[in-house]
Amino acid sequence: MGALSVRDWFVREVLPLEEILTRFLHRNWRNQADVEDLRQDVYAQVLRAAKERIPDKAKPFVMATARNLIIDRIRREQIVPIDAADLDAIEVAADTPGPDRIVTARDTLRRLQGALDHLPPRCREVVILRRIEGLSRHEISARLGIAEKTVADHITRGMCVIANELFSDASGEGRNT
């Protein structure tokens, strides 16, 4: 097909979809100031593709083109070229903790394990299910066959022991064990 027939197709089939396309772009693109530019980019891609082959149905083709354009823009915005930034200049912290943080974390975990070991077995089980596995009081109650009030009491008691263990100083002040 010649350029004139692509132009005629575009005017007859695509331009009447402008309102629908604009609403779609407004709903799906966070920066509303970009919508007109996005619409023009959709039109440009649709025209380029139509020069190769005019699609059978304009509306699904235009909307798919708009969706793909939005996806591509989102992907491009998330990519930061590594050579674009001097990591030392912007003081990016390393993902690995320093030796001091490792020692502190190990000490905290050791103290947490000690606090859990001081709990009665059922209380320890409830605290682990709630605070580590993230189960609700209702789920714990159903799993262990105990009342929700009992679950709440175990959590309160257990967390007091753990807090006392973790936040007391090395001399043992503040401990009630």
Phi and psi in degrees as a GROMACS rama.xvg file:
@    title "Ramachandran Plot"
@    xaxis  label "Phi"
@    yaxis  label "Psi"
@TYPE xy
-77.4297  171.919  GLY-2
-62.4656  -35.0804  ALA-3
-64.2652  -41.9539  LEU-4
-70.06  -33.9265  SER-5
-65.3172  -42.405  VAL-6
-61.3193  -45.9886  ARG-7
-61.507  -44.1732  ASP-8
-59.4436  -44.6111  TRP-9
-61.5379  -45.8821  PHE-10
-66.8434  -41.6044  VAL-11
-77.6217  -37.6947  ARG-12
-105.44  -36.2894  GLU-13
-93.3861  -48.6136  VAL-14
-58.1797  -34.3735  LEU-15
-64.3526  -14.1829  PRO-16
-87.8366  3.82327  LEU-17
-56.8549  -43.281  GLU-18
-64.2566  -44.7713  GLU-19
-63.7511  -44.7862  ILE-20
-61.9095  -44.5528  LEU-21
-63.5879  -43.1526  THR-22
-60.726  -43.85  ARG-23
-59.2893  -45.5911  PHE-24
-66.1457  -40.21  LEU-25
-61.7412  -40.2305  HIS-26
-71.4461  -29.3777  ARG-27
-112.131  0.531704  ASN-28
-123.15  126.783  TRP-29
-70.0497  -32.1889  ARG-30
-97.3394  100.612  ASN-31
-63.6834  -22.793  GLN-32
-67.858  -19.9937  ALA-33
-88.0314  -7.65634  ASP-34
-60.5654  -42.9531  VAL-35
-63.7442  -40.7467  GLU-36
-65.802  -41.0173  ASP-37
-59.736  -44.1269  LEU-38
-60.2553  -42.4784  ARG-39
-65.4251  -37.5711  GLN-40
-65.8688  -37.4152  ASP-41
-61.5993  -47.6613  VAL-42
-58.6885  -42.6417  TYR-43
-63.4383  -42.9733  ALA-44
-66.85  -40.3818  GLN-45
-62.6288  -42.9908  VAL-46
-63.2997  -44.4897  LEU-47
-59.2781  -45.4507  ARG-48
-66.1782  -38.1344  ALA-49
-67.7943  -26.1628  ALA-50
-66.8378  -28.7748  LYS-51
-79.7441  -48.5685  GLU-52
-161.73  125.572  ARG-53
-73.6381  125.409  ILE-54
-65.5875  151.535  PRO-55
-64.7666  -42.0468  ASP-56
-122.987  119.035  LYS-57
-70.5152  -45.3962  ALA-58
-60.7991  -52.5872  LYS-59
-60.5391  -35.4008  PRO-60
-66.4496  -45.0801  PHE-61
-63.9597  -44.0534  VAL-62
-68.4076  -38.6959  MET-63
-65.6159  -39.3463  ALA-64
-62.0613  -43.7783  THR-65
-62.3878  -46.2827  ALA-66
-59.7845  -45.7691  ARG-67
-65.3546  -36.5818  ASN-68
-63.9854  -43.0622  LEU-69
-62.7686  -45.3725  ILE-70
-60.0311  -44.7945  ILE-71
-61.7081  -41.8793  ASP-72
-65.566  -40.004  ARG-73
-63.1208  -43.8798  ILE-74
-61.4916  -44.6044  ARG-75
-62.2929  -38.9404  ARG-76
-67.1933  -27.057  GLU-77
-83.9799  -13.7432  GLN-78
-91.5018  125.898  ILE-79
-117.112  116.127  VAL-80
-62.7781  133.742  PRO-81
-65.185  -31.72  ILE-82
-79.8094  -5.86758  ASP-83
-79.7053  -14.5118  ALA-84
-128.798  136.067  ALA-85
-89.2369  102.335  ASP-86
-59.6331  -34.9954  LEU-87
-68.1629  -36.2156  ASP-88
-68.4737  -33.7852  ALA-89
-95.9929  7.39745  ILE-90
51.9017  55.4705  GLU-91
-76.8659  126.804  VAL-92
-73.4494  143.045  ALA-93
-70.5533  152.307  ALA-94
-72.0561  -23.6606  ASP-95
-89.5072  134.969  THR-96
-73.2795  155.121  PRO-97
-74.2809  169.107  GLY-98
-57.764  -36.4713  PRO-99
-64.6438  -39.6683  ASP-100
-69.8818  -34.9847  ARG-101
-64.5559  -45.3696  ILE-102
-63.0206  -44.2363  VAL-103
-62.4883  -43.8087  THR-104
-64.3807  -41.9738  ALA-105
-64.2976  -40.3918  ARG-106
-63.7651  -42.8049  ASP-107
-62.9735  -42.8601  THR-108
-64.1168  -39.6241  LEU-109
-62.9311  -42.8797  ARG-110
-68.017  -37.337  ARG-111
-63.2521  -45.1368  LEU-112
-61.5497  -40.0592  GLN-113
-61.8511  -41.8927  GLY-114
-65.2822  -42.3085  ALA-115
-62.6953  -37.0306  LEU-116
-66.7581  -25.867  ASP-117
-77.9816  -13.4278  HIS-118
-80.0572  148.661  LEU-119
-61.3212  151.247  PRO-120
-51.6573  -47.0149  PRO-121
-66.4575  -41.2601  ARG-122
-62.8882  -44.5163  CYS-123
-59.8246  -43.9851  ARG-124
-61.1631  -44.188  GLU-125
-63.7943  -44.8863  VAL-126
-62.4591  -43.1098  VAL-127
-64.2406  -43.529  ILE-128
-63.2035  -38.0059  LEU-129
-80.2844  -52.871  ARG-130
-88.2326  -26.3176  ARG-131
-102.142  -46.181  ILE-132
-87.7687  -13.9409  GLU-133
76.9459  20.579  GLY-134
-74.5315  152.493  LEU-135
-78.3592  165.512  SER-136
-59.4695  -41.2093  ARG-137
-61.5156  -44.2477  HIS-138
-64.4747  -40.4402  GLU-139
-65.0751  -44.0756  ILE-140
-56.9521  -45.9426  SER-141
-68.1449  -40.9626  ALA-142
-66.7468  -41.8426  ARG-143
-94.8286  -9.25263  LEU-144
69.9602  36.367  GLY-145
-125.38  162.674  ILE-146
-69.5128  150.222  ALA-147
-60.7191  -34.4671  GLU-148
-62.1719  -39.5663  LYS-149
-65.949  -40.1573  THR-150
-59.4427  -47.4775  VAL-151
-60.4137  -41.8966  ALA-152
-63.661  -43.3301  ASP-153
-62.1969  -42.5516  HIS-154
-62.8638  -46.1227  ILE-155
-60.5933  -50.1572  THR-156
-62.2815  -46.9169  ARG-157
-62.4791  -42.7959  GLY-158
-68.826  -32.8609  MET-159
-64.2031  -44.156  CYS-160
-63.1536  -44.9072  VAL-161
-64.4833  -46.4642  ILE-162
-60.9979  -42.3746  ALA-163
-60.4001  -43.0895  ASN-164
-67.4614  -46.0644  GLU-165
-73.9629  -33.1136  LEU-166
-105.906  7.06231  PHE-167
-86.5491  156.508  SER-168
-79.8296  174.482  ASP-169
-63.7694  -24.1726  ALA-170
-73.2936  -10.7269  SER-171
94.6881  1.71366  GLY-172
-61.4099  138.005  GLU-173
93.4112  -7.63334  GLY-174
-83.7165  140.137  ARG-175
-119.215  39.9334  ASN-176
